[in-house]
Amino acid sequence: MNVREHNRGAWDKEVERGNVWTVPVSIEKIAEARQGHWSVDLTETRPAPREWFPPLEGLEVLCLASGGGQQAPILAAAGARVTVYDNSPKQLEQDRLVAERERLELKTVEGDMRDLRAFADESFDLIFHPCSNLFVPEVLPVWCEAFRVLRRGGILLSGFMNPVSFIFDQELMERGILEVKHKLPYSDLTSVSEEERAARISSGEPLEFGHTLTEQIGGQIEAGFIITGFYEDHHRHMKLAEYTPTYIATRAVKP
């Protein structure tokens, strides 16, 4: 099936449902960012370290698979020249809504995070890529394209799921029961029964893929990046997060 097409529609529906990652940033947060008091999230509960960012004024930033009217408007209000690239038209509408409301200069482009042909080589100084590559089957193309469109010395900030999150029976985990069921890498298309797969597709929810650390961290290195920062974070509402970090974030530099 066409995963990109399915997940585009699924995330459009998440906007309609008011998913927490689709709610536009407040007027107050934009005002604070304009005064230099800002933070943005690569993961769920721990803001990305400010020391991971160069000075934002005039910086060319690509918010990759980062629609929803949250991170991009804050970075724009803090002085960056921001382009938002996302697969969901309605997610991009949220960014345009905030940009119009706050009179921010902000570009939006619809597309697949694995294909950045809309941008020339070495177009950006920084890429902000929050936890979203679980929605594509292959992650190496994301890293390779990010490397291509970054300038020399450019920075890639990424958040992604700890792959251990995908080895458990998802329905049981939602009920607080941790039962190992799946091998890694995980795929909503191939790791579940035909009945489960059909139910997930018909539900209209985004399809997910659990990439290994070799794909996530090793993939960045294979693409040419040098990893210069790392931290872990926890989901707010996941049983597994009581026992282990469930998110990972990295800072990588294009030499």
Number of C-alpha atoms within 10 A of each C-alpha: 7 6 14 19 12 15 21 22 17 19 23 19 18 20 20 13 11 11 12 10 17 24 17 21 19 12 11 9 17 23 16 15 18 16 11 13 12 18 17 17 19 25 25 16 12 17 13 21 14 11 7 15 14 12 12 18 13 13 17 20 25 27 22 30 25 28 30 30 24 23 23 31 32 27 25 25 27 23 20 22 22 26 22 27 26 23 23 27 20 21 32 24 19 21 28 24 16 23 20 12 10 14 11 19 16 20 16 20 16 17 20 19 24 20 13 19 12 11 12 11 15 14 15 24 22 27 23 25 27 23 21 19 24 19 21 21 20 14 20 18 16 22 23 20 18 30 26 20 22 24 19 14 13 23 28 29 23 26 26 25 27 21 20 22 21 24 18 17 16 17 11 12 16 13 10 12 14 16 13 15 12 16 13 14 17 22 21 20 19 10 18 16 11 11 8 13 17 13 12 16 17 9 10 15 16 23 20 19 24 27 24 19 16 11 17 24 20 15 19 26 18 14 18 17 24 16 18 12 13 13 15 17 22 21 18 11 9 15 16 19 15 12 9 15 17 22 24 22 24 22 21 24 22 22 12
